[in-house]
Amino acid sequence: MFTIQSRSLENINVEMEEDGIARVTLARPAKRNALDAQTIEELIALFVELPKLGTRAVVLLAQGDHFCAGLDLVEHFEEDRSPADFMHVCLRWHEAFNKIEYSGIPVIAALKGAVVGGGLELASSVHIRVADNSTYFALPEGQRGLFTGGGATIRVAGLVGKARMVDMMLSGRVYQGDEAVNVGLCQYLVEDSEAKAMELARAAVQNPPLSNFAICSAISHIGNMSALDASYAESVVAGIVNTQPASRGRLEAFANKTAARVRPNAK
């Protein structure tokens, strides 16, 4: 069992591949992988540790038929939290999802079944989302008498736009299939989301780590800045990344016309 700081993870399984890919699996299938307080703490601890272990990419998976049904509503009901208590719960969710988004490690989610509520907040924090034909996306907070607390107003609205997010919450609208791809909830729709996610991870680990770090952290940071500050930050990041030693051989291959060319997909 994978251990972090002398304690074992109970709700998440981790397998480290030889090529530096970590397979991280949500392991509460009886709860449709709903996120309780302990699972959030395990995500935080895990994404603090993974960069230290030389992890090159993460594939986020789930046991059972569903990726994640969101907040563990049974725990929430039984805890009967005060407003201040639940505010601190939400802050821990933000901590977990920020760790994922800003980790500098490519995180690719293999989605299936329910990607609902907080499950969609989790999915929206990764860098690439791969859905299969069973996957459906929803924000049913309005019907539950709730409001999003794990970053949907930031990340989901950023993916689909404010109007679509409001519609999802007010009406309970569900997206799936090609429509989910077209509105930006996922980038891929395939028969086997796990196999595709692993394929994408294996492609990502071929990039220099510093390039991946910039792609998987700087873009999000720059998106939070004014246009003036963003242009400055982008220039600084490009100055560092585009002169890294790991790029020299690739640039030489391009200059010598021996590098693989970018070509359109075969029809």
C-alpha positions as CSV (number, residue, x, y, z in Angstrom):
1,M,0.0,0.0,0.0
2,F,1.3,3.5,-0.9
3,T,2.3,5.4,2.2
4,I,2.7,9.1,2.7
5,Q,4.4,10.5,5.7
6,S,4.1,7.2,7.6
7,R,0.4,6.8,7.1
8,S,-1.5,4.7,4.5
9,L,-4.1,6.0,2.2
10,E,-7.5,4.4,2.8
11,N,-9.7,5.9,0.1
12,I,-7.2,6.3,-2.7
13,N,-5.0,3.6,-4.3
14,V,-1.7,4.6,-6.0
15,E,0.4,2.5,-8.4
16,M,3.7,3.9,-9.7
17,E,4.7,2.9,-13.2
18,E,8.3,2.5,-14.3
19,D,8.0,5.5,-16.7
20,G,7.1,7.9,-13.9
21,I,3.3,7.7,-14.4
22,A,1.3,7.5,-11.2
23,R,-2.1,5.7,-11.4
24,V,-4.2,7.3,-8.7
25,T,-7.5,5.6,-8.1
26,L,-10.5,6.8,-6.1
27,A,-11.5,3.7,-4.0
28,R,-15.0,4.3,-2.6
29,P,-17.1,2.5,-5.2
30,A,-19.9,1.7,-2.8
31,K,-20.3,5.5,-2.4
32,R,-19.9,6.1,-6.1
33,N,-16.5,7.6,-5.0
34,A,-18.2,10.5,-3.2
35,L,-15.7,12.8,-1.6
36,D,-15.7,12.8,2.2
37,A,-13.4,14.8,4.4
38,Q,-10.8,12.1,4.7
39,T,-10.6,11.6,0.9
40,I,-10.0,15.3,0.4
41,E,-7.2,15.2,3.0
42,E,-5.7,12.2,1.2
43,L,-5.7,14.1,-2.1
44,I,-3.9,17.0,-0.5
45,A,-1.2,14.8,1.1
46,L,-0.8,12.8,-2.1
47,F,-0.3,15.8,-4.4
48,V,2.2,17.3,-2.0
49,E,4.2,14.0,-2.2
50,L,4.0,13.1,-5.8
51,P,6.3,15.8,-7.2
52,K,8.9,14.8,-4.6
53,L,8.9,11.3,-6.0
54,G,9.8,12.3,-9.5
55,T,6.3,11.7,-10.8
56,R,6.1,12.6,-14.5
57,A,2.3,12.3,-15.0
58,V,-0.8,11.2,-13.1
59,V,-3.7,9.3,-14.5
60,L,-6.7,9.8,-12.2
61,L,-9.0,6.8,-12.2
62,A,-12.0,5.5,-10.1
63,Q,-13.1,2.1,-9.0
64,G,-16.6,0.9,-9.9
65,D,-19.0,2.3,-12.4
66,H,-18.7,6.0,-11.6
67,F,-15.9,8.5,-11.5
68,C,-17.2,10.6,-8.6
69,A,-20.7,11.6,-7.4
70,G,-19.5,14.7,-5.6
71,L,-19.8,15.7,-1.9
72,D,-20.6,12.8,0.4
73,L,-24.0,14.0,1.3
74,V,-24.6,11.4,4.0
75,E,-21.5,12.6,5.8
76,H,-22.6,16.2,5.3
77,F,-26.1,15.5,6.7
78,E,-24.8,13.5,9.7
79,E,-22.1,16.0,10.6
80,D,-24.7,18.8,10.7
81,R,-21.9,21.4,10.3
82,S,-22.1,25.0,11.3
83,P,-21.5,27.6,8.5
84,A,-18.0,28.2,9.8
85,D,-17.3,24.5,9.8
86,F,-18.5,24.0,6.3
87,M,-16.5,27.0,5.1
88,H,-13.4,25.3,6.3
89,V,-14.4,22.1,4.6
90,C,-14.7,24.1,1.3
91,L,-11.3,25.6,1.9
92,R,-9.8,22.1,2.1
93,W,-11.5,21.2,-1.2
94,H,-9.9,24.3,-2.7
95,E,-6.5,23.3,-1.3
96,A,-6.8,19.8,-2.8
97,F,-7.9,20.9,-6.2
98,N,-5.4,23.7,-6.4
99,K,-2.7,21.2,-5.6
100,I,-3.8,19.2,-8.6
101,E,-4.2,22.1,-11.0
102,Y,-1.0,23.9,-10.1
103,S,1.1,20.8,-9.4
104,G,3.2,21.2,-12.6
105,I,2.6,17.5,-13.3
106,P,0.2,16.6,-16.1
107,V,-3.0,15.1,-14.5
108,I,-5.3,13.2,-16.9
109,A,-8.7,11.9,-15.7
110,A,-10.3,8.8,-17.1
111,L,-14.0,9.5,-16.6
112,K,-17.0,7.2,-16.5
113,G,-20.5,7.2,-15.1
114,A,-21.3,10.1,-12.8
115,V,-19.1,13.2,-12.9
116,V,-21.5,15.2,-10.7
117,G,-21.3,18.1,-8.4
118,G,-18.0,18.0,-6.5
119,G,-17.0,15.2,-8.9
120,L,-17.1,17.7,-11.7
121,E,-15.2,20.2,-9.6
122,L,-12.5,17.5,-9.1
123,A,-12.5,16.7,-12.8
124,S,-12.3,20.3,-13.8
125,S,-9.1,20.7,-11.8
126,V,-7.1,18.2,-13.9
127,H,-5.4,19.1,-17.2
128,I,-7.1,16.6,-19.6
129,R,-10.4,14.9,-19.2
130,V,-11.2,11.7,-21.1
131,A,-14.8,10.5,-21.1
132,D,-16.3,7.2,-22.2
133,N,-19.8,6.6,-23.4
134,S,-21.2,6.1,-19.9
135,T,-20.0,9.5,-18.7
136,Y,-22.4,12.2,-17.7
137,F,-21.8,15.6,-16.2
138,A,-24.2,17.5,-13.9
139,L,-24.3,20.2,-11.2
140,P,-27.4,19.2,-9.2
141,E,-26.7,21.6,-6.3
142,G,-29.9,23.6,-6.9
143,Q,-32.1,20.5,-6.6
144,R,-30.2,19.5,-3.4
145,G,-30.6,22.9,-1.8
146,L,-26.9,23.5,-2.0
147,F,-24.3,25.7,-3.7
148,T,-20.9,24.7,-5.2
149,G,-18.0,25.0,-2.8
150,G,-15.1,23.4,-4.4
151,G,-14.3,25.7,-7.3
152,A,-17.0,25.2,-9.8
153,T,-17.7,28.9,-10.0
154,I,-14.1,29.2,-11.1
155,R,-13.2,26.1,-13.1
156,V,-16.5,24.8,-14.5
157,A,-17.6,28.3,-15.4
158,G,-14.2,28.7,-17.1
159,L,-14.8,25.5,-19.1
160,V,-18.4,26.0,-20.2
161,G,-19.2,29.6,-19.5
162,K,-21.3,31.3,-16.8
163,A,-24.6,30.9,-18.6
164,R,-24.3,27.1,-19.1
165,M,-23.2,26.6,-15.5
166,V,-26.1,28.6,-14.2
167,D,-28.4,26.5,-16.4
168,M,-26.9,23.3,-15.1
169,M,-27.4,24.3,-11.5
170,L,-30.9,25.8,-11.9
171,S,-32.4,23.2,-14.2
172,G,-30.4,20.1,-13.4
173,R,-29.3,19.8,-17.0
174,V,-27.1,16.8,-17.7
175,Y,-24.4,16.8,-20.5
176,Q,-23.0,13.6,-22.0
177,G,-21.6,12.3,-25.3
178,D,-20.6,14.7,-28.1
179,E,-22.5,17.6,-26.4
180,A,-20.2,17.3,-23.4
181,V,-17.1,17.5,-25.6
182,N,-18.6,20.4,-27.6
183,V,-19.2,22.6,-24.5
184,G,-15.8,21.9,-23.1
185,L,-16.5,19.5,-20.2
186,C,-14.1,16.9,-21.6
187,Q,-11.6,16.9,-24.5
188,Y,-12.0,13.3,-25.6
189,L,-14.9,10.8,-25.9
190,V,-13.7,7.2,-26.4
191,E,-14.7,3.7,-25.8
192,D,-12.0,3.1,-23.2
193,S,-11.2,6.2,-21.2
194,E,-8.5,4.5,-19.1
195,A,-6.6,3.3,-22.1
196,K,-6.8,6.7,-23.7
197,A,-5.7,8.5,-20.5
198,M,-2.7,6.2,-20.3
199,E,-1.8,6.9,-23.9
200,L,-1.9,10.6,-23.3
201,A,0.1,10.3,-20.1
202,R,2.8,8.3,-22.0
203,A,2.9,11.0,-24.6
204,A,3.2,13.7,-22.0
205,V,6.2,12.1,-20.2
206,Q,8.2,12.3,-23.4
207,N,8.2,16.1,-23.0
208,P,10.9,17.7,-20.9
209,P,9.7,18.0,-17.3
210,L,10.3,21.8,-17.2
211,S,8.0,22.2,-20.3
212,N,5.3,20.2,-18.6
213,F,5.7,22.1,-15.4
214,A,5.1,25.4,-17.3
215,I,2.2,24.0,-19.2
216,C,0.5,22.6,-16.1
217,S,1.1,25.5,-13.8
218,A,2.0,28.7,-15.6
219,I,-1.1,28.7,-17.9
220,S,-3.4,28.6,-14.8
221,H,-1.4,31.3,-13.0
222,I,-1.3,33.5,-16.0
223,G,-5.1,33.2,-16.4
224,N,-5.5,34.8,-13.0
225,M,-3.6,37.9,-14.1
226,S,-4.3,41.2,-15.8
227,A,-3.4,41.2,-19.5
228,L,-0.4,43.4,-18.8
229,D,0.9,41.2,-16.0
230,A,0.1,38.0,-18.0
231,S,2.2,39.2,-20.9
232,Y,5.2,39.8,-18.6
233,A,4.8,36.5,-16.8
234,E,4.5,34.6,-20.1
235,S,7.7,36.2,-21.3
236,V,9.6,35.3,-18.2
237,V,8.4,31.6,-18.3
238,A,9.2,31.4,-22.0
239,G,12.6,32.8,-21.4
240,I,13.3,30.0,-18.9
241,V,11.7,27.1,-20.6
242,N,12.7,27.9,-24.2
243,T,16.4,28.0,-23.3
244,Q,16.5,24.9,-21.1
245,P,19.3,22.4,-21.9
246,A,16.8,19.7,-22.6
247,S,15.5,21.6,-25.6
248,R,18.8,21.9,-27.4
249,G,18.8,18.4,-28.9
250,R,15.2,18.8,-30.0
251,L,15.9,22.2,-31.6
252,E,18.9,20.8,-33.4
253,A,16.8,18.0,-34.8
254,F,14.3,20.6,-36.1
255,A,17.1,22.7,-37.6
256,N,18.6,19.6,-39.3
257,K,15.1,18.6,-40.6
258,T,15.3,15.3,-38.7
259,A,12.6,16.0,-36.2
260,A,9.1,14.5,-36.7
261,R,6.8,16.9,-38.5
262,V,3.4,18.1,-37.3
263,R,0.9,16.7,-39.8
264,P,-2.9,16.6,-39.9
265,N,-4.6,13.5,-38.8
266,A,-5.2,10.9,-41.5
267,K,-8.8,11.0,-42.9
